[in-house]
């Protein structure tokens, strides 16, 4: 979705956990095709994702908890507007 909205980045690293969905050949090929460098957290090291955990905590406490969404689409649009204000 980000590639569709913003286009290919000049330089980007994408950090994820070691979930199977991020290790598939198809997903890795998509990253390579778009010039995105993959980065995965180390097995059993929860601190690797501390920045993302903090981001999602802030998102929930500053935004999500103050809204009542009637539909999935309404929630999706609200989150997109919050995270991509420009």
C-alpha positions, -999 to 999 in steps of 0.1 A, spaced: 0 0 0 28 24 8 45 18 -25 12 25 -43 7 57 -24 43 70 -23 61 53 -51 95 36 -49 118 50 -23 153 60 -30 165 42 1 144 22 26 150 -4 52 119 -24 64 122 -39 99 100 -69 108 99 -98 132 108 -133 120 72 -142 111 69 -167 83 50 -142 61 81 -120 60 105 -148 51 87 -161 20 105 -159 -13 76 -140 -28 78 -113 -1 116 -111 -3 114 -107 -41 89 -79 -37 113 -61 -14 142 -66 -38 122 -55 -68 114 -22 -51 149 -16 -37 138 -22 -1 164 -36 23 149 -62 47 158 -62 84 146 -88 108 147 -89 146 169 -114 162 152 -145 175 141 -141 210 152 -105 213 121 -84 220 141 -52 222 147 -52 184 111 -41 179 109 -16 208 105 13 184 76 -2 166 59 -13 199 63 23 211 48 36 178 17 14 181 13 23 217 13 60 208 -11 53 179 -36 36 202 -34 60 231 -34 92 210 -58 83 182 -76 49 182 -90 51 217 -106 85 209 -126 72 180 -156 49 174 -154 32 141 -186 18 125 -169 1 96 -135 -14 88 -131 11 60 -138 40 83 -111 28 107 -87 22 78 -92 57 65 -88 73 99 -55 55 105 -42 64 71 -51 100 77 -34 100 111 -2 83 98 1 101 65 -9 137 71 8 151 40 
